[in-house]
Amino acid sequence: MLQQNKSLRWGARFFFGISALLACSPAHARDRTPIPDTALDGGALSPESIGRGGTIAANRGTPASGSENPANLVDSSANSTYATAMVHTSSASSLDPLDGKVLQYVSMRGEKGTIFFEPLSRMRLSDGNQDVRYDADAFGFAGSEQMGAGSIGLSVAYLHSSIDVVEHQAGLPDKSIYDTADGLRMNIGIRYPTGPATWGLLVQNAPGFLWGKEYQREILPFKARIGNTLMMVKDLYLSADYERRFYHEGSHQQSYYYVGIEALLSDYAVLRGGYFGTDVYQSDNRTATLGLSLINKSGAQISYAMEIFEQDGQSVKRSLVSIQSPFQSSEQSGLRN
């Protein structure tokens, strides 16, 4: 435990030192990267979290907690591999940060920690004047430790992106710009139980940035989230999160609300449902979710989640599946994650 605490502290010191050095470096005037504000938003990644309305602040941990709330990794008790894939979408949207990409997340989990690969963005944009192809990924590690009755977690990731822009000019040859950028991201989370309720606090992208040559430094939106999970009766949990996102260093802000319910039907089945969005009372500003997990005696688990939302006046459905496989057989009869 002492060695793990030292590793977390040294990791944080190194990250803050590199971040401060890069953030204070001079930069000449350049154009902003031609991508939407939401291109690097991130959010709930696992079907387990998506199924319960995208709540991640104070829930039981999943292998994807390294990019959600790393404090929840303290629940990890077995080595396992984990992958999430999108298996169906009824509408392809240019505003979808992952633009229909199948692989959504992959990780290898150990006791209280994980290493992960997270695709951040796969955007293909065209407005007649220019075509933009933008890709971004995160490679990182996360760990957690007990803090009294609660836990604290830290997630650090190396970021890499590439952008290919083709500008169309009347009467002139097309102009092409290709650029790559590198950066860092850190998330910090805390989870603390108080009787039947558990509270969670999560700060993401603090700091978070990508630095290239042709365009301005891209600052990931700073996100602060607070949440609560209440055990209403045995094996039935109600979760609610509030998140505030700050774009362009606070010049534009947006609030998000998340509400979800999770029922542990048995040692081998978990049912979920919820809502999230900027306004859960307006159908065009919210997303409804459903989810189900099935666990066998060895600890292997398959989870499914569906998102239902409106886009351009049409109902859109998107389905995701994750598979978790332990390195070795679990002595428990079920994991109920």
C-alpha positions in Angstrom: 0.0 0.0 0.0 2.9 2.4 0.9 4.5 1.7 -2.4 1.3 2.3 -4.3 0.8 5.6 -2.5 4.3 6.7 -3.4 3.7 5.8 -7.1 0.5 7.9 -7.2 2.3 10.9 -5.6 5.3 10.7 -8.0 3.0 10.2 -11.0 1.0 13.4 -10.0 4.2 15.4 -9.4 5.6 14.4 -12.8 2.4 15.2 -14.6 2.0 18.6 -13.0 5.6 19.5 -13.7 5.3 18.6 -17.4 1.9 20.3 -17.7 3.2 23.5 -16.2 6.2 23.6 -18.5 4.1 23.1 -21.6 1.3 25.5 -20.5 3.8 28.3 -20.0 5.6 27.8 -23.3 5.2 30.7 -25.8 3.1 30.2 -28.9 2.8 32.4 -32.0 -0.6 33.4 -33.3 -2.3 30.5 -35.1 -5.8 29.5 -36.1 -8.0 27.3 -33.8 -8.3 23.7 -34.7 -11.4 23.4 -37.0 -13.3 20.9 -34.8 -16.5 21.4 -32.7 -16.3 22.1 -29.0 -17.7 18.7 -28.2 -15.0 16.8 -30.2 -13.1 15.9 -27.0 -15.9 15.8 -24.5 -15.6 12.2 -23.4 -18.2 10.9 -20.9 -19.5 7.6 -19.6 -17.7 4.8 -21.5 -18.9 1.5 -20.1 -22.3 0.0 -20.9 -22.6 -0.5 -17.2 -22.4 3.3 -16.6 -24.3 4.2 -19.7 -27.1 1.9 -18.8 -27.7 3.7 -15.5 -28.1 7.1 -17.1 -24.4 7.9 -17.5 -23.9 8.2 -13.7 -20.2 7.6 -12.8 -19.4 9.8 -9.7 -20.5 7.5 -6.9 -21.3 4.1 -8.4 -19.7 0.7 -8.0 -16.6 0.5 -10.1 -16.2 -1.0 -13.6 -13.0 -1.7 -15.5 -13.7 1.6 -17.4 -13.5 3.6 -14.2 -9.9 4.6 -15.1 -11.4 7.1 -17.6 -14.7 7.6 -15.6 -14.1 8.0 -11.8 -10.8 6.4 -10.9 -11.8 6.3 -7.2 -14.2 3.5 -8.1 -11.3 1.3 -9.1 -10.9 0.4 -5.4 -13.7 -2.1 -6.0 -11.4 -4.1 -8.3 -10.4 -7.4 -6.8 -9.4 -9.6 -9.8 -7.2 -9.3 -12.9 -9.2 -9.0 -16.0 -9.3 -7.8 -19.6 -12.2 -5.5 -20.7 -13.4 -4.1 -24.0 -16.4 -2.0 -25.1 -17.7 -1.9 -28.7 -20.6 -0.1 -30.4 -22.6 -2.8 -32.1 -25.4 -0.8 -33.7 -26.5 2.8 -34.5 -29.6 3.7 -36.4 -28.1 7.1 -37.5 -24.6 8.2 -38.4 -24.0 11.7 -37.1 -21.1 14.1 -37.9 -21.5 15.4 -34.4 -20.7 12.0 -32.8 -17.1 12.3 -31.5 -16.4 8.7 -32.4 -18.3 8.9 -35.7 -19.6 5.3 -35.6 -16.3 3.7 -34.5 -16.8 0.2 -33.3 -14.1 0.0 -30.6 -15.0 2.4 -27.7 -12.6 1.3 -24.9 -10.1 -1.4 -23.9 -8.3 -2.0 -20.6 -6.4 -4.5 -18.5 -7.3 -4.3 -14.8 -5.5 -5.4 -11.7 -6.1 -4.9 -8.0 -7.2 -1.2 -7.6 -5.7 -0.2 -10.9 -5.8 -0.4 -14.7 -4.1 0.5 -17.9 -6.3 1.6 -20.8 -6.6 2.7 -24.4 -9.5 5.2 -25.1 -10.4 6.5 -28.5 -11.3 10.2 -27.9 -12.4 11.3 -31.3 -13.0 10.2 -34.9 -14.6 13.1 -36.7 -15.2 13.6 -40.4 -16.5 17.0 -41.3 -17.3 18.8 -44.5 -19.0 22.2 -45.1 -18.2 22.7 -48.8 -15.3 25.0 -48.1 -13.1 22.5 -46.3 -12.9 18.8 -45.4 -11.7 17.8 -42.0 -10.5 14.4 -40.8 -9.6 14.4 -37.0 -8.5 11.5 -34.9 -7.5 11.5 -31.2 -6.6 8.8 -28.7 -5.6 8.4 -25.0 -3.2 5.9 -23.6 -3.1 5.9 -19.8 -3.1 4.3 -16.4 -5.1 4.8 -13.3 -5.0 3.7 -9.6 -7.0 4.2 -6.4 -6.4 3.8 -2.7 -8.5 3.7 0.5 -9.0 7.1 2.2 -10.6 6.4 5.5 -14.0 4.9 4.8 -13.8 6.2 1.2 -11.4 6.1 -1.7 -9.4 8.5 -3.9 -8.2 7.8 -7.5 -5.9 9.3 -10.1 -5.9 8.8 -13.8 -3.1 10.0 -16.1 -3.1 9.7 -19.9 -0.9 10.6 -22.8 -2.9 12.1 -25.7 -2.1 12.0 -29.4 -4.1 13.5 -32.3 -3.9 14.0 -36.0 -5.8 16.3 -38.3 -6.0 16.5 -42.1 -7.7 19.7 -43.5 -8.3 20.2 -47.2 -9.4 23.8 -48.0 -11.3 24.4 -51.3 -10.7 27.8 -52.9 -12.5 28.9 -56.0 -10.2 29.2 -59.0 -7.2 28.0 -56.9 -5.8 24.5 -56.2 -6.9 22.9 -52.9 -4.8 23.7 -49.9 -3.9 20.8 -47.6 -2.8 21.0 -44.0 -1.7 18.0 -41.9 -0.8 18.3 -38.3 -0.2 16.0 -35.3 -0.4 17.0 -31.6 0.6 15.5 -28.3 -0.6 16.2 -24.8 -1.6 15.1 -21.4 -4.7 14.6 -19.3 -5.4 14.0 -15.7 -8.6 13.1 -13.8 -9.0 13.0 -10.0 -11.9 11.4 -8.2 -13.1 10.9 -4.6 -15.8 8.5 -3.4 -17.1 8.5 0.2 -20.0 6.5 1.8 -22.3 8.0 4.5 -24.8 5.3 5.6 -27.0 4.1 2.8 -25.7 6.9 0.5 -22.4 7.2 -1.3 -21.0 10.6 -2.5 -18.7 11.1 -5.4 -16.6 14.0 -6.7 -14.8 14.0 -10.0 -12.6 16.5 -11.7 -11.7 15.7 -15.3 -9.2 17.3 -17.7 -7.4 19.2 -14.9 -5.3 19.8 -16.8 -5.9 18.4 -20.3 -4.4 19.7 -23.5 -3.0 18.8 -27.0 -0.1 20.8 -28.5 0.6 20.8 -32.3 2.5 22.9 -34.8 0.0 24.3 -37.2 -2.9 25.1 -34.9 -3.4 26.7 -31.5 -3.1 24.5 -28.4 -6.3 22.6 -27.9 -7.6 22.7 -24.3 -9.9 19.8 -23.4 -13.1 21.0 -21.6 -12.6 21.1 -17.8 -15.3 19.1 -16.2 -16.4 19.0 -12.6 -19.0 16.5 -11.4 -20.7 15.7 -8.1 -23.0 12.7 -7.6 -24.8 10.5 -5.1 -25.9 6.9 -5.1 -28.6 5.9 -2.6 -29.5 2.3 -1.7 -33.3 2.6 -1.6 -33.8 -1.1 -0.5 -31.5 -4.1 -0.6 -30.0 -4.5 -4.1 -31.8 -1.4 -5.6 -29.7 1.7 -6.1 -30.7 5.3 -7.3 -27.9 7.5 -8.7 -27.9 11.2 -9.6 -25.0 13.3 -11.0 -24.6 17.0 -11.8 -21.8 18.0 -14.2 -20.5 21.4 -15.3 -18.3 21.7 -18.4 -16.1 24.6 -19.2 -15.1 25.1 -22.8 -12.3 27.5 -24.0 -11.0 28.1 -20.5 -14.4 29.0 -19.2 -15.7 31.3 -22.0 -18.5 28.8 -22.7 -20.2 26.6 -20.0 -22.8 23.9 -20.1 -24.6 21.9 -17.4 -25.5 18.2 -17.7 -27.8 16.1 -15.5 -27.7 12.3 -15.0 -30.3 10.1 -13.3 -30.2 6.3 -13.2 -31.4 3.2 -11.3 -29.7 -0.2 -10.9 -31.3 -3.4 -9.7 -29.2 -6.4 -8.7 -31.6 -9.2 -9.7 -29.3 -12.0 -8.6 -25.6 -12.8 -8.3 -25.6 -13.2 -12.1 -27.9 -10.4 -13.5 -28.1 -6.6 -13.2 -30.8 -4.5 -14.8 -30.3 -0.7 -15.4 -32.2 2.4 -16.7 -31.9 6.1 -16.7 -31.7 9.5 -18.4 -29.0 12.2 -19.0 -28.8 15.4 -20.9 -28.8 19.2 -20.6 -32.5 19.1 -19.7 -34.0 15.8 -18.8 -37.5 17.2 -19.1 -37.1 18.1 -22.8 -37.1 15.1 -25.2 -34.7 16.7 -27.7 -32.1 17.6 -25.0 -32.0 14.2 -23.2 -31.0 10.6 -23.8 -32.8 7.6 -22.3 -30.8 4.5 -21.5 -31.3 0.8 -20.7 -28.8 -1.8 -19.7 -28.3 -5.4 -18.6 -25.3 -7.3 -17.3 -24.9 -11.1 -17.1 -22.2 -12.7 -15.0 -21.1 -16.3 -14.8 -19.5 -18.2 -11.9 -16.0 -17.7 -13.2 -16.4 -13.9 -13.1 -16.7 -13.4 -16.9 -19.3 -10.7 -17.7 -21.1 -9.4 -20.7 -22.9 -6.1 -20.5 -25.3 -4.3 -22.9 -26.6 -0.8 -23.0 -28.9 1.1 -25.4 -29.1 4.9 -25.8 -32.3 6.4 -27.3 -32.4 10.1 -28.3 -33.8 12.5 -30.8 -31.7 14.0 -33.6 -33.0 16.2 -36.4 -36.6 15.2 -35.4 -35.9 11.5 -35.7 -35.5 8.9 -32.9 -32.0 7.4 -32.8 -31.0 4.2 -31.1 -27.4 3.2 -30.3 -26.3 -0.1 -28.7 -23.0 -0.9 -27.0 -21.7 -4.2 -25.6 -18.7 -4.9 -23.3 -17.0 -8.1 -22.4 -15.0 -8.7 -19.2 -12.8 -11.8 -18.9 -10.8 -12.6 -15.8 -7.2 -13.8 -16.1 -8.0 -16.6 -13.6 -11.1 -18.2 -12.2 -12.7 -16.2 -9.4 -13.5 -17.8 -6.1 -16.7 -15.7 -5.9 -20.0 -17.1 -7.2 -20.6 -13.8 -9.0 -19.2 -10.3 -9.3 -22.3 -8.3 -9.8 -20.4 -5.3 -11.2 
